[in-house]
């Protein structure tokens, strides 16, 4: 087992759920002409862990924005993803 863990980069994530698991499939957006996505890593966790992770991620992103400045996303992205700015 690696002491430092695996260091990966992903710019895309897919979600799937069951009553007992949340699965996050991290990958890379297509870079080839055929549009084939390159999978990077699959992370499985309980719904409880996913909820705690979500809350901690939001907390840490707010701290980042307080220190560095706002993270600005293109306006159309919110509608495309079906999410609000809040």
N, CA and C atoms as an extended XYZ file, in Angstrom:
258
Properties=species:S:1:pos:R:3:atomname:S:1:resname:S:1:resid:I:1 pbc="F F F"
N         0.837       -1.190        0.000 N   UNK     1
C         0.000        0.000        0.000 CA  UNK     1
C         0.880        1.251        0.000 C   UNK     1
N         0.470        2.229       -0.778 N   UNK     2
C         1.229        3.470       -0.863 CA  UNK     2
C         0.992        4.313        0.388 C   UNK     2
N         2.062        4.866        0.933 N   UNK     3
C         1.931        5.702        2.117 CA  UNK     3
C         1.225        7.020        1.808 C   UNK     3
N         1.501        7.616        0.665 N   UNK     4
C         0.950        8.921        0.321 CA  UNK     4
C        -0.375        8.836       -0.415 C   UNK     4
N        -0.771        7.695       -0.874 N   UNK     5
C        -1.997        7.565       -1.644 CA  UNK     5
C        -1.756        7.842       -3.112 C   UNK     5
N        -2.762        7.582       -3.902 N   UNK     6
C        -2.683        7.758       -5.347 CA  UNK     6
C        -3.067        9.186       -5.702 C   UNK     6
N        -2.260        9.850       -6.477 N   UNK     7
C        -2.513       11.222       -6.904 CA  UNK     7
C        -3.021       11.182       -8.339 C   UNK     7
N        -4.271       11.597       -8.561 N   UNK     8
C        -4.855       11.572       -9.903 CA  UNK     8
C        -5.487       12.918      -10.207 C   UNK     8
N        -5.686       13.197      -11.486 N   UNK     9
C        -6.394       14.393      -11.936 CA  UNK     9
C        -7.626       13.949      -12.701 C   UNK     9
N        -8.751       14.614      -12.443 N   UNK    10
C        -9.986       14.346      -13.179 CA  UNK    10
C       -10.686       15.672      -13.432 C   UNK    10
N       -11.332       15.800      -14.598 N   UNK    11
C       -12.095       17.001      -14.891 CA  UNK    11
C       -13.536       16.668      -15.265 C   UNK    11
N       -13.970       15.483      -14.858 N   UNK    12
C       -15.316       15.012      -15.144 CA  UNK    12
C       -15.685       14.009      -14.065 C   UNK    12
N       -16.961       13.989      -13.661 N   UNK    13
C       -17.415       13.004      -12.679 CA  UNK    13
C       -18.828       12.556      -13.023 C   UNK    13
N       -19.058       11.274      -12.844 N   UNK    14
C       -20.387       10.697      -13.014 CA  UNK    14
C       -20.837       10.102      -11.690 C   UNK    14
N       -22.141       10.121      -11.445 N   UNK    15
C       -22.686        9.636      -10.183 CA  UNK    15
C       -23.641        8.478      -10.434 C   UNK    15
N       -23.633        7.504       -9.532 N   UNK    16
C       -24.680        6.485       -9.515 CA  UNK    16
C       -24.966        6.143       -8.059 C   UNK    16
N       -26.192        5.699       -7.815 N   UNK    17
C       -26.649        5.484       -6.452 CA  UNK    17
C       -27.388        4.173       -6.323 C   UNK    17
N       -27.360        3.616       -5.125 N   UNK    18
C       -28.227        2.524       -4.713 CA  UNK    18
C       -28.661        2.855       -3.289 C   UNK    18
N       -29.544        2.091       -2.682 N   UNK    19
C       -29.924        2.402       -1.305 CA  UNK    19
C       -28.748        2.358       -0.327 C   UNK    19
N       -27.691        1.672       -0.681 N   UNK    20
C       -26.576        1.466        0.244 CA  UNK    20
C       -25.267        2.115       -0.183 C   UNK    20
N       -25.171        2.565       -1.431 N   UNK    21
C       -23.902        3.066       -1.950 CA  UNK    21
C       -24.093        4.290       -2.831 C   UNK    21
N       -23.071        5.122       -2.826 N   UNK    22
C       -22.923        6.207       -3.792 CA  UNK    22
C       -21.625        5.913       -4.527 C   UNK    22
N       -21.670        5.985       -5.846 N   UNK    23
C       -20.485        5.708       -6.657 CA  UNK    23
C       -20.142        6.953       -7.459 C   UNK    23
N       -18.896        7.396       -7.346 N   UNK    24
C       -18.385        8.523       -8.114 CA  UNK    24
C       -17.353        7.991       -9.099 C   UNK    24
N       -17.627        8.152      -10.381 N   UNK    25
C       -16.686        7.753      -11.424 CA  UNK    25
C       -15.994        9.002      -11.939 C   UNK    25
N       -14.753        9.201      -11.539 N   UNK    26
C       -13.970       10.347      -11.974 CA  UNK    26
C       -13.244        9.994      -13.261 C   UNK    26
N       -13.174       10.945      -14.173 N   UNK    27
C       -12.508       10.673      -15.437 CA  UNK    27
C       -12.014       11.945      -16.095 C   UNK    27
N       -11.614       11.795      -17.339 N   UNK    28
C       -11.131       12.907      -18.144 CA  UNK    28
C       -12.088       13.113      -19.303 C   UNK    28
N       -12.404       14.368      -19.587 N   UNK    29
C       -13.242       14.669      -20.735 CA  UNK    29
C       -12.562       14.169      -21.995 C   UNK    29
N       -13.350       13.848      -23.006 N   UNK    30
C       -12.753       13.322      -24.242 CA  UNK    30
C       -11.743       14.282      -24.845 C   UNK    30
N       -10.620       13.717      -25.251 N   UNK    31
C        -9.597       14.516      -25.931 CA  UNK    31
C        -9.317       13.987      -27.324 C   UNK    31
N        -9.945       12.866      -27.666 N   UNK    32
C        -9.723       12.319      -28.998 CA  UNK    32
C       -10.948       12.599      -29.883 C   UNK    32
N       -10.800       12.504      -31.193 N   UNK    33
C       -11.891       12.838      -32.116 CA  UNK    33
C       -13.114       11.936      -31.955 C   UNK    33
N       -12.948       10.725      -31.421 N   UNK    34
C       -14.073        9.797      -31.269 CA  UNK    34
C       -14.903       10.108      -30.024 C   UNK    34
N       -14.421       11.014      -29.174 N   UNK    35
C       -15.164       11.405      -27.989 CA  UNK    35
C       -15.177       10.349      -26.903 C   UNK    35
N       -14.167        9.503      -26.862 N   UNK    36
C       -14.110        8.441      -25.855 CA  UNK    36
C       -13.582        9.029      -24.549 C   UNK    36
N       -14.350        8.843      -23.477 N   UNK    37
C       -13.920        9.332      -22.165 CA  UNK    37
C       -12.945        8.355      -21.544 C   UNK    37
N       -11.953        8.898      -20.915 N   UNK    38
C       -10.948        8.060      -20.263 CA  UNK    38
C       -11.268        7.960      -18.772 C   UNK    38
N       -11.640        6.765      -18.272 N   UNK    39
C       -11.894        6.634      -16.840 CA  UNK    39
C       -10.596        6.743      -16.050 C   UNK    39
N       -10.682        7.335      -14.869 N   UNK    40
C        -9.507        7.489      -14.021 CA  UNK    40
C        -9.635        6.656      -12.767 C   UNK    40
N       -10.721        6.875      -12.006 N   UNK    41
C       -10.888        6.151      -10.752 CA  UNK    41
C       -12.364        6.099      -10.369 C   UNK    41
N       -12.757        5.030       -9.709 N   UNK    42
C       -14.123        4.880       -9.174 CA  UNK    42
C       -14.018        4.883       -7.656 C   UNK    42
N       -14.821        5.731       -7.020 N   UNK    43
C       -14.847        5.819       -5.562 CA  UNK    43
C       -16.241        5.422       -5.100 C   UNK    43
N       -16.307        4.450       -4.201 N   UNK    44
C       -17.579        3.988       -3.633 CA  UNK    44
C       -17.619        4.359       -2.160 C   UNK    44
N       -18.805        4.790       -1.705 N   UNK    45
C       -18.959        5.133       -0.294 CA  UNK    45
C       -20.424        5.008        0.101 C   UNK    45
N       -20.666        5.045        1.393 N   UNK    46
C       -22.040        5.009        1.888 CA  UNK    46
C       -22.703        6.362        1.632 C   UNK    46
N       -24.039        6.398        1.568 N   UNK    47
C       -24.718        7.681        1.433 CA  UNK    47
C       -24.383        8.633        2.586 C   UNK    47
N       -24.194        8.100        3.781 N   UNK    48
C       -23.845        8.926        4.931 CA  UNK    48
C       -22.478        9.590        4.725 C   UNK    48
N       -21.519        8.807        4.257 N   UNK    49
C       -20.190        9.351        3.988 CA  UNK    49
C       -20.259       10.401        2.885 C   UNK    49
N       -21.050       10.140        1.846 N   UNK    50
C       -21.177       11.092        0.743 CA  UNK    50
C       -21.763       12.412        1.235 C   UNK    50
N       -22.743       12.358        2.143 N   UNK    51
C       -23.343       13.585        2.666 CA  UNK    51
C       -22.340       14.378        3.497 C   UNK    51
N       -21.596       13.701        4.355 N   UNK    52
C       -20.575       14.378        5.155 CA  UNK    52
C       -19.507       14.974        4.239 C   UNK    52
N       -19.069       14.213        3.235 N   UNK    53
C       -18.061       14.699        2.301 CA  UNK    53
C       -18.568       15.942        1.560 C   UNK    53
N       -19.835       15.940        1.161 N   UNK    54
C       -20.419       17.085        0.464 CA  UNK    54
C       -20.390       18.327        1.344 C   UNK    54
N       -20.793       18.180        2.592 N   UNK    55
C       -20.815       19.323        3.519 CA  UNK    55
C       -19.398       19.851        3.776 C   UNK    55
N       -18.444       18.937        3.918 N   UNK    56
C       -17.060       19.367        4.135 CA  UNK    56
C       -16.472       20.027        2.891 C   UNK    56
N       -16.829       19.535        1.717 N   UNK    57
C       -16.357       20.149        0.480 CA  UNK    57
C       -16.899       21.569        0.348 C   UNK    57
N       -18.192       21.765        0.620 N   UNK    58
C       -18.778       23.105        0.565 CA  UNK    58
C       -18.089       24.025        1.565 C   UNK    58
N       -17.864       23.544        2.782 N   UNK    59
C       -17.188       24.347        3.811 CA  UNK    59
C       -15.803       24.773        3.343 C   UNK    59
N       -15.050       23.836        2.779 N   UNK    60
C       -13.688       24.136        2.337 CA  UNK    60
C       -13.653       25.045        1.122 C   UNK    60
N       -14.619       24.917        0.217 N   UNK    61
C       -14.682       25.817       -0.931 CA  UNK    61
C       -15.021       27.239       -0.489 C   UNK    61
N       -15.869       27.379        0.529 N   UNK    62
C       -16.171       28.714        1.068 CA  UNK    62
C       -14.917       29.325        1.692 C   UNK    62
N       -14.127       28.519        2.383 N   UNK    63
C       -12.874       29.013        2.959 CA  UNK    63
C       -11.910       29.423        1.840 C   UNK    63
N       -11.841       28.628        0.783 N   UNK    64
C       -10.997       28.958       -0.373 CA  UNK    64
C       -11.401       30.312       -0.947 C   UNK    64
N       -12.711       30.499       -1.164 N   UNK    65
C       -13.184       31.753       -1.747 CA  UNK    65
C       -12.923       32.944       -0.821 C   UNK    65
N       -13.001       32.722        0.481 N   UNK    66
C       -12.715       33.802        1.435 CA  UNK    66
C       -11.251       34.221        1.359 C   UNK    66
N       -10.361       33.272        1.098 N   UNK    67
C        -8.930       33.549        1.060 CA  UNK    67
C        -8.452       33.986       -0.320 C   UNK    67
N        -8.979       33.359       -1.365 N   UNK    68
C        -8.470       33.565       -2.727 CA  UNK    68
C        -9.368       34.476       -3.564 C   UNK    68
N       -10.669       34.318       -3.398 N   UNK    69
C       -11.632       35.070       -4.198 CA  UNK    69
C       -12.671       34.139       -4.775 C   UNK    69
N       -13.732       34.692       -5.320 N   UNK    70
C       -14.828       33.864       -5.821 CA  UNK    70
C       -14.404       32.969       -6.984 C   UNK    70
N       -14.999       31.802       -7.008 N   UNK    71
C       -14.834       30.875       -8.129 CA  UNK    71
C       -15.957       31.209       -9.110 C   UNK    71
N       -15.597       31.646      -10.300 N   UNK    72
C       -16.585       32.089      -11.280 CA  UNK    72
C       -16.787       30.999      -12.330 C   UNK    72
N       -18.047       30.650      -12.535 N   UNK    73
C       -18.415       29.658      -13.536 CA  UNK    73
C       -19.214       30.339      -14.648 C   UNK    73
N       -19.158       29.809      -15.859 N   UNK    74
C       -19.971       30.376      -16.946 CA  UNK    74
C       -21.459       30.273      -16.608 C   UNK    74
N       -22.223       31.315      -16.917 N   UNK    75
C       -23.652       31.367      -16.588 CA  UNK    75
C       -24.406       30.146      -17.116 C   UNK    75
N       -24.122       29.744      -18.336 N   UNK    76
C       -24.844       28.628      -18.943 CA  UNK    76
C       -24.604       27.297      -18.259 C   UNK    76
N       -23.516       27.181      -17.524 N   UNK    77
C       -23.182       25.915      -16.874 CA  UNK    77
C       -24.202       25.546      -15.807 C   UNK    77
N       -24.698       26.526      -15.068 N   UNK    78
C       -25.691       26.251      -14.028 CA  UNK    78
C       -26.932       25.603      -14.631 C   UNK    78
N       -27.425       26.192      -15.718 N   UNK    79
C       -28.626       25.649      -16.380 CA  UNK    79
C       -28.330       24.281      -16.961 C   UNK    79
N       -27.182       24.132      -17.601 N   UNK    80
C       -26.800       22.856      -18.219 CA  UNK    80
C       -26.753       21.728      -17.194 C   UNK    80
N       -26.254       22.027      -15.990 N   UNK    81
C       -26.134       21.017      -14.949 CA  UNK    81
C       -27.386       20.892      -14.086 C   UNK    81
N       -28.334       21.810      -14.258 N   UNK    82
C       -29.555       21.779      -13.467 CA  UNK    82
C       -29.308       22.136      -12.004 C   UNK    82
N       -28.396       23.098      -11.783 N   UNK    83
C       -28.070       23.528      -10.417 CA  UNK    83
C       -28.238       25.036      -10.319 C   UNK    83
N       -28.339       25.536       -9.075 N   UNK    84
C       -28.436       26.976       -8.870 CA  UNK    84
C       -27.102       27.506       -8.364 C   UNK    84
N       -26.957       28.812       -8.389 N   UNK    85
C       -25.728       29.433       -7.903 CA  UNK    85
C       -25.581       29.278       -6.400 C   UNK    85
N       -26.680       29.127       -5.707 N   UNK    86
C       -26.633       29.048       -4.235 CA  UNK    86
C       -26.234       27.700       -3.810 C   UNK    86
